Amino acid sequence: MPNHLPTLDRRKFLSRMSTGLAATALTQLVSRDAFGEVVRHHQPTAKRVIFLYMSGGPSQFESFDDKPLLRERNNKPIPKELTEGIKLAFLQNAE
């Protein structure tokens, strides 16, 4: 019977376990103040939560990729062939 589980040698095992133990220790340290007393956090008072799920990535204008065509067309009107037959709110008073 073939074994489909990946092999995990001792070094990888100890590396993964140490990361988990460090995270556990960090949560314990963060929950205490400088004198070792347990920090009492305030009780949340939120009654409702608004959860927004937006599929897709960031807008192409909000990324830091170089956009030479956008730089070239900056402060120029939109070409007529792109807006032909389309009513756009921001072009209502444009000629």
N, CA and C of each residue as an Amber inpcrd file, in Angstrom:
protein
   285
   0.8530000  -1.1800000   0.0000000   0.0000000   0.0000000   0.0000000
   0.8970000   1.2410000   0.0000000   0.7350000   2.1440000  -0.9700000
   1.5880000   3.3190000  -1.0380000   1.2420000   4.3360000   0.0500000
   2.2640000   4.9940000   0.5420000   2.0770000   6.0170000   1.5740000
   2.0060000   7.3760000   0.9020000   0.8650000   8.0660000   1.0150000
   0.6680000   9.3550000   0.3680000   1.0060000  10.5250000   1.2890000
   1.3760000  10.2470000   2.5250000   1.7090000  11.3210000   3.4440000
   3.1320000  11.7960000   3.1810000   3.3690000  13.0950000   3.2470000
   4.7260000  13.5890000   3.0260000   5.6290000  13.1890000   4.1940000
   6.8660000  12.9480000   3.8910000   7.8020000  12.5920000   4.9430000
   8.1990000  13.8490000   5.7070000   8.3690000  13.7020000   6.9800000
   8.7250000  14.8200000   7.8390000   9.9280000  14.3990000   8.6670000
  11.0790000  14.9540000   8.3430000  12.2710000  14.5720000   9.0920000
  12.3160000  15.3290000  10.4230000  13.2480000  14.9880000  11.2510000
  13.3450000  15.5290000  12.6070000  13.5300000  17.0500000  12.5900000
  14.3400000  17.5390000  11.6790000  14.6230000  18.9750000  11.6190000
  13.3670000  19.7740000  11.2840000  12.5980000  19.3080000  10.2980000
  11.3680000  20.0050000   9.9290000  10.3410000  19.9290000  11.0660000
  10.2520000  18.7750000  11.7000000   9.3180000  18.6010000  12.8060000
   9.6250000  19.5760000  13.9370000  10.9060000  19.6460000  14.3470000
  11.2720000  20.5330000  15.4440000  11.0830000  22.0000000  15.0610000
  11.3240000  22.3450000  13.8010000  11.1350000  23.7080000  13.3500000
   9.6670000  24.1070000  13.4220000   8.8070000  23.2450000  12.9590000
   7.3670000  23.5460000  12.9920000   6.8350000  23.5800000  14.4240000
   7.2920000  22.6850000  15.2470000   6.8240000  22.6470000  16.6330000
   7.3110000  23.8620000  17.4060000   8.5370000  24.3040000  17.1500000
   9.0620000  25.4550000  17.8830000   8.2940000  26.7190000  17.5190000
   7.8560000  26.8220000  16.2860000   7.0630000  27.9850000  15.8860000
   5.7360000  28.0040000  16.6390000   5.0990000  26.8710000  16.7460000
   3.8340000  26.7880000  17.4740000   4.0000000  27.0670000  18.9520000
   5.0780000  26.5590000  19.5430000   5.3280000  26.8020000  20.9600000
   5.6610000  28.2710000  21.2100000   6.4040000  28.8810000  20.2920000
   6.7350000  30.2980000  20.4510000   5.4790000  31.1510000  20.3720000
   4.5690000  30.8240000  19.4870000   3.3230000  31.5740000  19.3750000
   2.4800000  31.4330000  20.6350000   2.4520000  30.2440000  21.1950000
   1.7080000  30.0140000  22.4340000   2.3170000  30.8040000  23.5820000
   3.6430000  30.8000000  23.6760000   4.3180000  31.5530000  24.7320000
   4.0940000  33.0490000  24.5640000   4.1070000  33.5210000  23.3390000
   3.9070000  34.9400000  23.0900000   2.5250000  35.3930000  23.5320000
   1.5120000  34.6000000  23.2870000   0.1680000  34.9870000  23.7150000
   0.0870000  35.0700000  25.2370000   0.8000000  34.1960000  25.9280000
   0.8090000  34.2480000  27.3850000   1.5500000  35.4870000  27.8850000
   2.6540000  35.8300000  27.2240000   3.4260000  37.0010000  27.6420000
   2.6810000  38.2990000  27.3620000   1.9840000  38.3630000  26.2520000
   1.2590000  39.5700000  25.8910000   0.0740000  39.7940000  26.8170000
  -0.4830000  38.7410000  27.3410000  -1.6620000  38.8820000  28.1870000
  -1.3180000  39.2930000  29.6160000  -0.0380000  39.5060000  29.8980000
   0.3800000  39.9310000  31.2420000   1.0590000  41.2930000  31.1640000
   0.9410000  42.0760000  32.2250000   1.5990000  43.3780000  32.2390000
   3.0350000  43.2370000  32.7390000   3.7010000  44.3580000  33.0080000
   5.1140000  44.3460000  33.3950000   5.3440000  43.6610000  34.7410000
   4.3320000  43.5890000  35.5920000   4.4850000  42.9810000  36.9110000
   3.9880000  41.5440000  36.9580000   3.6310000  40.9930000  35.8160000
   3.1930000  39.6060000  35.7580000   1.7230000  39.4080000  36.0400000
   1.0120000  40.5120000  36.2650000  -0.4210000  40.4050000  36.5190000
  -1.1620000  40.2000000  35.2090000  -2.2080000  39.4210000  35.2420000
  -3.0080000  39.1860000  34.0480000  -3.7450000  40.4720000  33.6970000
  -3.6340000  40.8850000  32.4580000  -4.2830000  42.1080000  31.9890000
  -5.7600000  41.8320000  31.7600000  -6.5920000  42.6830000  32.3430000
  -8.0400000  42.5470000  32.1570000  -8.4470000  43.4310000  30.9860000
  -8.9280000  42.8250000  29.9340000  -9.3750000  43.5780000  28.7710000
 -10.8340000  43.9700000  28.9640000 -11.2110000  45.0880000  28.3540000
 -12.6000000  45.5370000  28.4660000 -13.5210000  44.5880000  27.7030000
 -14.7210000  44.5110000  28.1620000 -15.7080000  43.6730000  27.4960000
 -16.1890000  44.3880000  26.2410000 -16.2740000  43.6990000  25.1200000
 -16.7770000  44.3420000  23.9010000 -18.2420000  44.7290000  24.0570000
 -18.5910000  45.8830000  23.4910000 -19.9620000  46.3700000  23.6110000
 -20.6770000  46.4450000  22.2670000 -20.0590000  45.9480000  21.2120000
 -20.6760000  46.0150000  19.8880000 -21.9230000  45.1380000  19.8410000
 -22.9640000  45.6870000  19.2790000 -24.2130000  44.9410000  19.1250000
 -24.3060000  44.2850000  17.7540000 -23.7170000  44.9460000  16.7550000
 -23.7810000  44.4350000  15.3870000 -22.4280000  44.6240000  14.7180000
 -22.1830000  43.8200000  13.7190000 -20.9420000  43.9050000  12.9560000
 -21.3010000  43.9510000  11.4830000 -20.6500000  44.8400000  10.7580000
 -20.8420000  44.8970000   9.3130000 -19.6670000  44.1670000   8.6860000
 -19.9490000  43.1110000   7.9760000 -18.9130000  42.3120000   7.3330000
 -19.0160000  42.5170000   5.8340000 -17.9810000  43.0600000   5.2500000
 -17.9640000  43.2990000   3.8150000 -17.0620000  42.2770000   3.1500000
 -17.6000000  41.5570000   2.2090000 -16.7960000  40.6160000   1.4320000
 -16.7370000  41.1310000   0.0100000 -15.5460000  41.4690000  -0.4180000
 -15.3700000  41.9930000  -1.7660000 -14.3980000  41.0950000  -2.5030000
 -14.9030000  40.3970000  -3.4810000 -14.0340000  39.4870000  -4.2100000
 -13.1110000  40.2690000  -5.1250000 -12.0040000  39.6740000  -5.4410000
 -11.0490000  40.3270000  -6.3240000  -9.9620000  41.0350000  -5.5420000
  -9.0210000  41.5530000  -6.2550000  -7.8920000  42.2250000  -5.6410000
  -8.0960000  43.7300000  -5.5950000  -7.0360000  44.4540000  -5.2920000
  -7.1570000  45.9080000  -5.2570000  -7.3460000  46.4790000  -6.6540000
  -7.8460000  47.6930000  -6.6870000  -8.0350000  48.3760000  -7.9650000
  -6.6970000  48.5450000  -8.6600000  -6.7180000  48.5820000  -9.9790000
  -5.4730000  48.7450000 -10.7180000  -4.8390000  50.1000000 -10.4360000
  -5.6300000  51.0630000  -9.9640000  -5.0870000  52.3800000  -9.6520000
  -4.4640000  52.4200000  -8.2660000  -4.7960000  51.4650000  -7.3960000
  -4.2660000  51.4560000  -6.0420000  -3.0350000  50.5780000  -5.8970000
  -2.6460000  49.8840000  -6.9400000  -1.4340000  49.0700000  -6.8640000
  -0.2390000  49.9370000  -7.2360000   0.9400000  49.4570000  -6.9390000
   2.1440000  50.2320000  -7.1810000   2.8330000  49.8330000  -8.4810000
   2.1290000  49.1110000  -9.3550000   2.7030000  48.7370000 -10.6430000
   2.8460000  49.9670000 -11.5260000   3.8920000  49.9730000 -12.3360000
   4.1060000  51.0840000 -13.2610000   3.0440000  51.0420000 -14.3620000
   2.4480000  52.2000000 -14.6500000   1.4020000  52.2970000 -15.6670000
   1.7770000  53.4060000 -16.6390000   2.6160000  53.1060000 -17.6270000
   3.0690000  54.1520000 -18.5380000   1.9400000  54.7710000 -19.3640000
   0.9640000  53.9820000 -19.7950000  -0.1450000  54.5150000 -20.5820000
  -1.0050000  55.4550000 -19.7440000  -1.2060000  55.1050000 -18.4780000
  -1.9710000  55.9720000 -17.5810000  -1.2310000  57.2890000 -17.3650000
   0.0710000  57.2170000 -17.2110000   0.8770000  58.4270000 -17.0430000
   0.8220000  59.2880000 -18.3180000   0.8390000  58.6450000 -19.4840000
   0.7950000  59.3490000 -20.7620000  -0.5480000  60.0490000 -20.9780000
  -1.6430000  59.4140000 -20.5450000  -2.9800000  59.9700000 -20.7730000
  -3.4920000  60.8150000 -19.6150000  -2.6410000  61.1120000 -18.6400000
  -3.0480000  61.9050000 -17.4910000  -3.4870000  63.2990000 -17.9300000
  -4.6130000  63.7820000 -17.3900000  -5.1920000  65.1040000 -17.6720000
  -5.6050000  65.2940000 -19.1250000  -5.8400000  64.2160000 -19.8330000
  -6.3490000  64.3080000 -21.2000000  -7.7660000  63.7600000 -21.2110000
  -8.6220000  64.2320000 -22.1260000  -9.9940000  63.7050000 -22.1660000
 -10.0230000  62.2380000 -22.6010000 -11.1040000  61.5730000 -22.2070000
 -11.2720000  60.1690000 -22.5830000 -11.4830000  60.1040000 -24.0870000
 -10.8030000  59.1880000 -24.7870000 -10.9950000  59.0780000 -26.2390000
 -12.4600000  58.7720000 -26.5790000 -12.9600000  59.3870000 -27.6640000
 -14.3590000  59.2300000 -28.0740000 -14.7300000  57.7780000 -28.3400000
 -13.8070000  56.9900000 -28.8860000 -14.1390000  55.5890000 -29.1950000
 -14.4220000  54.7590000 -27.9480000 -13.9370000  55.2110000 -26.7680000
 -14.2070000  54.4810000 -25.5300000 -15.5510000  54.8430000 -24.9120000
 -16.0530000  56.0420000 -25.2010000 -17.3080000  56.4880000 -24.5860000
 -18.4760000  56.5400000 -25.5670000 -18.2590000  56.1320000 -26.7750000
 -19.2980000  56.1920000 -27.8040000 -20.4860000  55.3060000 -27.4330000
 -21.6650000  55.9000000 -27.3170000 -22.8870000  55.1530000 -27.0200000
 -23.0710000  54.8020000 -25.5580000 -22.2210000  55.3120000 -24.6850000
 -22.3150000  55.0100000 -23.2600000 -22.6050000  56.2960000 -22.5070000
 -23.5980000  56.2560000 -21.6000000 -23.9020000  57.4170000 -20.7680000
 -23.2070000  57.2420000 -19.4270000 -22.2830000  58.1330000 -19.1490000
 -21.5630000  58.1100000 -17.8860000 -21.8940000  59.3790000 -17.1140000
 -22.1090000  59.2540000 -15.7960000 -22.5250000  60.3850000 -14.9880000
 -21.5080000  61.5100000 -14.9990000 -20.2300000  61.1770000 -14.9820000
 -19.2240000  62.2270000 -14.9120000 -18.9610000  62.8930000 -16.2750000
 -19.6220000  62.4310000 -17.3350000 -19.4580000  63.0290000 -18.6600000
 -20.7120000  63.7670000 -19.1330000 -21.6630000  64.0290000 -18.2700000
 -22.9260000  64.6160000 -18.6740000 -22.7490000  66.0180000 -19.2540000
 -21.8830000  66.8230000 -18.6760000 -21.7020000  68.1990000 -19.1350000
 -20.4740000  68.3440000 -20.0200000 -19.8010000  67.2600000 -20.3160000
 -18.6070000  67.3370000 -21.1570000 -19.0140000  67.3580000 -22.6210000
 -18.2030000  67.9800000 -23.4280000 -18.5140000  68.0450000 -24.8750000
 -17.8870000  66.8930000 -25.6060000
